[in-house]
């Protein structure tokens, strides 16, 4: 059984920084393409960034230059470093693992709130 556990959310002022992490238990971590998604209140869940098993990174335009996703296969963990946070970044952030056969797994999410 694959499980994803996110951590690191919280409350931060605009312009501040937060780091999220997501640890995967279960099958071999290196077979997964990993992603961070977010869902703001009343909105759809959107992709923030994805990283494949080779480390190739794709980031949404809204976070380019501010957020950085990385992975540590030894620790079975992915990270999302978020800098220069804006109120519109407020959302629940979810970690996702995608297997080559298309099966996708989700964490329960961690809340990020950006306000004064």
mmCIF file of the C-alpha atoms, coordinates in Angstrom:
data_MODEL
# 
_entry.id   MODEL 
# 
loop_
_atom_site.group_PDB 
_atom_site.id 
_atom_site.type_symbol 
_atom_site.label_atom_id 
_atom_site.label_alt_id 
_atom_site.label_comp_id 
_atom_site.label_asym_id 
_atom_site.label_entity_id 
_atom_site.label_seq_id 
_atom_site.pdbx_PDB_ins_code 
_atom_site.Cartn_x 
_atom_site.Cartn_y 
_atom_site.Cartn_z 
_atom_site.occupancy 
_atom_site.B_iso_or_equiv 
_atom_site.pdbx_formal_charge 
_atom_site.auth_seq_id 
_atom_site.auth_comp_id 
_atom_site.auth_asym_id 
_atom_site.auth_atom_id 
_atom_site.pdbx_PDB_model_num 
ATOM 1   C CA . UNK A 1 1   ? 0.000   0.000  0.000   1.00 0.00 ? 1   UNK A CA 1 
ATOM 2   C CA . UNK A 1 2   ? 1.408   3.350  -1.045  1.00 0.00 ? 2   UNK A CA 1 
ATOM 3   C CA . UNK A 1 3   ? 1.065   6.190  1.436   1.00 0.00 ? 3   UNK A CA 1 
ATOM 4   C CA . UNK A 1 4   ? 2.069   9.814  1.108   1.00 0.00 ? 4   UNK A CA 1 
ATOM 5   C CA . UNK A 1 5   ? 2.420   12.093 4.110   1.00 0.00 ? 5   UNK A CA 1 
ATOM 6   C CA . UNK A 1 6   ? 2.867   15.832 3.704   1.00 0.00 ? 6   UNK A CA 1 
ATOM 7   C CA . UNK A 1 7   ? 4.216   18.206 6.294   1.00 0.00 ? 7   UNK A CA 1 
ATOM 8   C CA . UNK A 1 8   ? 5.382   21.781 6.622   1.00 0.00 ? 8   UNK A CA 1 
ATOM 9   C CA . UNK A 1 9   ? 2.287   23.864 6.031   1.00 0.00 ? 9   UNK A CA 1 
ATOM 10  C CA . UNK A 1 10  ? 1.334   26.811 8.173   1.00 0.00 ? 10  UNK A CA 1 
ATOM 11  C CA . UNK A 1 11  ? 0.645   30.513 8.374   1.00 0.00 ? 11  UNK A CA 1 
ATOM 12  C CA . UNK A 1 12  ? 3.050   33.011 6.852   1.00 0.00 ? 12  UNK A CA 1 
ATOM 13  C CA . UNK A 1 13  ? 3.002   36.677 5.932   1.00 0.00 ? 13  UNK A CA 1 
ATOM 14  C CA . UNK A 1 14  ? 3.211   37.826 2.313   1.00 0.00 ? 14  UNK A CA 1 
ATOM 15  C CA . UNK A 1 15  ? 6.786   37.715 1.121   1.00 0.00 ? 15  UNK A CA 1 
ATOM 16  C CA . UNK A 1 16  ? 7.651   34.946 3.534   1.00 0.00 ? 16  UNK A CA 1 
ATOM 17  C CA . UNK A 1 17  ? 8.824   31.394 2.914   1.00 0.00 ? 17  UNK A CA 1 
ATOM 18  C CA . UNK A 1 18  ? 7.695   27.887 3.763   1.00 0.00 ? 18  UNK A CA 1 
ATOM 19  C CA . UNK A 1 19  ? 9.060   24.469 2.963   1.00 0.00 ? 19  UNK A CA 1 
ATOM 20  C CA . UNK A 1 20  ? 6.836   21.466 2.408   1.00 0.00 ? 20  UNK A CA 1 
ATOM 21  C CA . UNK A 1 21  ? 7.897   17.853 2.370   1.00 0.00 ? 21  UNK A CA 1 
ATOM 22  C CA . UNK A 1 22  ? 6.204   14.630 1.370   1.00 0.00 ? 22  UNK A CA 1 
ATOM 23  C CA . UNK A 1 23  ? 7.450   11.192 2.293   1.00 0.00 ? 23  UNK A CA 1 
ATOM 24  C CA . UNK A 1 24  ? 6.345   8.109  0.391   1.00 0.00 ? 24  UNK A CA 1 
ATOM 25  C CA . UNK A 1 25  ? 6.036   4.645  1.857   1.00 0.00 ? 25  UNK A CA 1 
ATOM 26  C CA . UNK A 1 26  ? 5.311   1.512  -0.124  1.00 0.00 ? 26  UNK A CA 1 
ATOM 27  C CA . UNK A 1 27  ? 6.727   0.493  -3.475  1.00 0.00 ? 27  UNK A CA 1 
ATOM 28  C CA . UNK A 1 28  ? 10.007  1.625  -4.941  1.00 0.00 ? 28  UNK A CA 1 
ATOM 29  C CA . UNK A 1 29  ? 10.085  5.413  -4.788  1.00 0.00 ? 29  UNK A CA 1 
ATOM 30  C CA . UNK A 1 30  ? 12.135  5.789  -7.920  1.00 0.00 ? 30  UNK A CA 1 
ATOM 31  C CA . UNK A 1 31  ? 9.360   4.484  -10.146 1.00 0.00 ? 31  UNK A CA 1 
ATOM 32  C CA . UNK A 1 32  ? 7.152   7.386  -9.301  1.00 0.00 ? 32  UNK A CA 1 
ATOM 33  C CA . UNK A 1 33  ? 6.703   10.695 -11.002 1.00 0.00 ? 33  UNK A CA 1 
ATOM 34  C CA . UNK A 1 34  ? 5.930   13.093 -8.179  1.00 0.00 ? 34  UNK A CA 1 
ATOM 35  C CA . UNK A 1 35  ? 3.864   16.222 -8.057  1.00 0.00 ? 35  UNK A CA 1 
ATOM 36  C CA . UNK A 1 36  ? 2.673   19.024 -5.835  1.00 0.00 ? 36  UNK A CA 1 
ATOM 37  C CA . UNK A 1 37  ? -0.859  20.275 -6.349  1.00 0.00 ? 37  UNK A CA 1 
ATOM 38  C CA . UNK A 1 38  ? -2.928  22.851 -4.525  1.00 0.00 ? 38  UNK A CA 1 
ATOM 39  C CA . UNK A 1 39  ? -6.582  23.556 -4.015  1.00 0.00 ? 39  UNK A CA 1 
ATOM 40  C CA . UNK A 1 40  ? -7.807  26.932 -2.888  1.00 0.00 ? 40  UNK A CA 1 
ATOM 41  C CA . UNK A 1 41  ? -11.235 27.260 -1.241  1.00 0.00 ? 41  UNK A CA 1 
ATOM 42  C CA . UNK A 1 42  ? -13.978 26.887 -3.818  1.00 0.00 ? 42  UNK A CA 1 
ATOM 43  C CA . UNK A 1 43  ? -11.563 26.132 -6.633  1.00 0.00 ? 43  UNK A CA 1 
ATOM 44  C CA . UNK A 1 44  ? -10.299 23.152 -8.579  1.00 0.00 ? 44  UNK A CA 1 
ATOM 45  C CA . UNK A 1 45  ? -7.134  21.302 -7.634  1.00 0.00 ? 45  UNK A CA 1 
ATOM 46  C CA . UNK A 1 46  ? -4.311  22.612 -9.807  1.00 0.00 ? 46  UNK A CA 1 
ATOM 47  C CA . UNK A 1 47  ? -0.797  21.400 -10.459 1.00 0.00 ? 47  UNK A CA 1 
ATOM 48  C CA . UNK A 1 48  ? 2.002   23.423 -8.906  1.00 0.00 ? 48  UNK A CA 1 
ATOM 49  C CA . UNK A 1 49  ? 5.038   21.423 -10.010 1.00 0.00 ? 49  UNK A CA 1 
ATOM 50  C CA . UNK A 1 50  ? 5.993   17.931 -11.077 1.00 0.00 ? 50  UNK A CA 1 
ATOM 51  C CA . UNK A 1 51  ? 9.278   16.063 -11.141 1.00 0.00 ? 51  UNK A CA 1 
ATOM 52  C CA . UNK A 1 52  ? 9.922   12.804 -12.926 1.00 0.00 ? 52  UNK A CA 1 
ATOM 53  C CA . UNK A 1 53  ? 12.165  9.941  -11.918 1.00 0.00 ? 53  UNK A CA 1 
ATOM 54  C CA . UNK A 1 54  ? 15.066  11.544 -13.806 1.00 0.00 ? 54  UNK A CA 1 
ATOM 55  C CA . UNK A 1 55  ? 14.686  14.819 -11.942 1.00 0.00 ? 55  UNK A CA 1 
ATOM 56  C CA . UNK A 1 56  ? 13.137  16.743 -14.812 1.00 0.00 ? 56  UNK A CA 1 
ATOM 57  C CA . UNK A 1 57  ? 11.051  19.519 -13.353 1.00 0.00 ? 57  UNK A CA 1 
ATOM 58  C CA . UNK A 1 58  ? 7.971   21.292 -14.667 1.00 0.00 ? 58  UNK A CA 1 
ATOM 59  C CA . UNK A 1 59  ? 6.544   24.250 -12.794 1.00 0.00 ? 59  UNK A CA 1 
ATOM 60  C CA . UNK A 1 60  ? 3.333   26.163 -13.261 1.00 0.00 ? 60  UNK A CA 1 
ATOM 61  C CA . UNK A 1 61  ? 3.875   29.709 -14.502 1.00 0.00 ? 61  UNK A CA 1 
ATOM 62  C CA . UNK A 1 62  ? 2.288   31.147 -11.376 1.00 0.00 ? 62  UNK A CA 1 
ATOM 63  C CA . UNK A 1 63  ? 5.110   29.836 -9.193  1.00 0.00 ? 63  UNK A CA 1 
ATOM 64  C CA . UNK A 1 64  ? 8.142   30.020 -11.475 1.00 0.00 ? 64  UNK A CA 1 
ATOM 65  C CA . UNK A 1 65  ? 10.975  31.861 -9.820  1.00 0.00 ? 65  UNK A CA 1 
ATOM 66  C CA . UNK A 1 66  ? 9.348   31.542 -6.400  1.00 0.00 ? 66  UNK A CA 1 
ATOM 67  C CA . UNK A 1 67  ? 8.795   27.818 -5.770  1.00 0.00 ? 67  UNK A CA 1 
ATOM 68  C CA . UNK A 1 68  ? 11.266  24.991 -6.222  1.00 0.00 ? 68  UNK A CA 1 
ATOM 69  C CA . UNK A 1 69  ? 10.440  21.303 -6.187  1.00 0.00 ? 69  UNK A CA 1 
ATOM 70  C CA . UNK A 1 70  ? 13.076  18.662 -5.547  1.00 0.00 ? 70  UNK A CA 1 
ATOM 71  C CA . UNK A 1 71  ? 13.294  15.010 -4.663  1.00 0.00 ? 71  UNK A CA 1 
ATOM 72  C CA . UNK A 1 72  ? 15.602  12.858 -2.572  1.00 0.00 ? 72  UNK A CA 1 
ATOM 73  C CA . UNK A 1 73  ? 15.222  9.254  -3.668  1.00 0.00 ? 73  UNK A CA 1 
ATOM 74  C CA . UNK A 1 74  ? 17.316  7.976  -0.762  1.00 0.00 ? 74  UNK A CA 1 
ATOM 75  C CA . UNK A 1 75  ? 14.908  9.553  1.712   1.00 0.00 ? 75  UNK A CA 1 
ATOM 76  C CA . UNK A 1 76  ? 11.847  8.765  -0.452  1.00 0.00 ? 76  UNK A CA 1 
ATOM 77  C CA . UNK A 1 77  ? 10.874  12.380 -0.079  1.00 0.00 ? 77  UNK A CA 1 
ATOM 78  C CA . UNK A 1 78  ? 9.946   15.310 -2.270  1.00 0.00 ? 78  UNK A CA 1 
ATOM 79  C CA . UNK A 1 79  ? 10.169  18.906 -1.233  1.00 0.00 ? 79  UNK A CA 1 
ATOM 80  C CA . UNK A 1 80  ? 8.552   22.171 -2.222  1.00 0.00 ? 80  UNK A CA 1 
ATOM 81  C CA . UNK A 1 81  ? 10.422  25.294 -1.195  1.00 0.00 ? 81  UNK A CA 1 
ATOM 82  C CA . UNK A 1 82  ? 8.109   28.277 -1.450  1.00 0.00 ? 82  UNK A CA 1 
ATOM 83  C CA . UNK A 1 83  ? 9.567   31.774 -1.379  1.00 0.00 ? 83  UNK A CA 1 
ATOM 84  C CA . UNK A 1 84  ? 8.020   35.219 -1.783  1.00 0.00 ? 84  UNK A CA 1 
ATOM 85  C CA . UNK A 1 85  ? 4.625   33.821 -0.907  1.00 0.00 ? 85  UNK A CA 1 
ATOM 86  C CA . UNK A 1 86  ? 1.521   35.722 -1.944  1.00 0.00 ? 86  UNK A CA 1 
ATOM 87  C CA . UNK A 1 87  ? -2.021  35.673 -0.550  1.00 0.00 ? 87  UNK A CA 1 
ATOM 88  C CA . UNK A 1 88  ? -3.138  33.898 -3.718  1.00 0.00 ? 88  UNK A CA 1 
ATOM 89  C CA . UNK A 1 89  ? -0.862  30.990 -2.786  1.00 0.00 ? 89  UNK A CA 1 
ATOM 90  C CA . UNK A 1 90  ? -3.220  30.208 0.084   1.00 0.00 ? 90  UNK A CA 1 
ATOM 91  C CA . UNK A 1 91  ? -4.477  26.661 -0.427  1.00 0.00 ? 91  UNK A CA 1 
ATOM 92  C CA . UNK A 1 92  ? -4.259  23.097 0.729   1.00 0.00 ? 92  UNK A CA 1 
ATOM 93  C CA . UNK A 1 93  ? -1.183  21.577 -0.864  1.00 0.00 ? 93  UNK A CA 1 
ATOM 94  C CA . UNK A 1 94  ? -1.259  17.941 -1.887  1.00 0.00 ? 94  UNK A CA 1 
ATOM 95  C CA . UNK A 1 95  ? 1.523   15.579 -2.790  1.00 0.00 ? 95  UNK A CA 1 
ATOM 96  C CA . UNK A 1 96  ? 0.939   13.076 -5.578  1.00 0.00 ? 96  UNK A CA 1 
ATOM 97  C CA . UNK A 1 97  ? 2.743   10.003 -6.838  1.00 0.00 ? 97  UNK A CA 1 
ATOM 98  C CA . UNK A 1 98  ? 2.095   8.725  -10.347 1.00 0.00 ? 98  UNK A CA 1 
ATOM 99  C CA . UNK A 1 99  ? 3.047   5.214  -11.430 1.00 0.00 ? 99  UNK A CA 1 
ATOM 100 C CA . UNK A 1 100 ? 3.960   4.432  -15.049 1.00 0.00 ? 100 UNK A CA 1 
ATOM 101 C CA . UNK A 1 101 ? 0.717   2.473  -15.428 1.00 0.00 ? 101 UNK A CA 1 
ATOM 102 C CA . UNK A 1 102 ? -1.280  5.569  -14.582 1.00 0.00 ? 102 UNK A CA 1 
ATOM 103 C CA . UNK A 1 103 ? -2.217  4.828  -11.004 1.00 0.00 ? 103 UNK A CA 1 
ATOM 104 C CA . UNK A 1 104 ? -2.080  7.988  -8.932  1.00 0.00 ? 104 UNK A CA 1 
ATOM 105 C CA . UNK A 1 105 ? -1.810  8.298  -5.189  1.00 0.00 ? 105 UNK A CA 1 
ATOM 106 C CA . UNK A 1 106 ? -2.495  11.334 -3.006  1.00 0.00 ? 106 UNK A CA 1 
ATOM 107 C CA . UNK A 1 107 ? -1.551  12.576 0.415   1.00 0.00 ? 107 UNK A CA 1 
ATOM 108 C CA . UNK A 1 108 ? -4.114  14.130 2.723   1.00 0.00 ? 108 UNK A CA 1 
ATOM 109 C CA . UNK A 1 109 ? -2.772  17.617 2.193   1.00 0.00 ? 109 UNK A CA 1 
ATOM 110 C CA . UNK A 1 110 ? -1.236  20.349 4.273   1.00 0.00 ? 110 UNK A CA 1 
ATOM 111 C CA . UNK A 1 111 ? -2.690  23.839 4.586   1.00 0.00 ? 111 UNK A CA 1 
ATOM 112 C CA . UNK A 1 112 ? -0.765  26.960 3.642   1.00 0.00 ? 112 UNK A CA 1 
ATOM 113 C CA . UNK A 1 113 ? -2.190  30.347 4.569   1.00 0.00 ? 113 UNK A CA 1 
ATOM 114 C CA . UNK A 1 114 ? -0.581  33.588 3.439   1.00 0.00 ? 114 UNK A CA 1 
ATOM 115 C CA . UNK A 1 115 ? -1.935  36.698 5.115   1.00 0.00 ? 115 UNK A CA 1 
ATOM 116 C CA . UNK A 1 116 ? -0.941  39.685 7.220   1.00 0.00 ? 116 UNK A CA 1 
# 
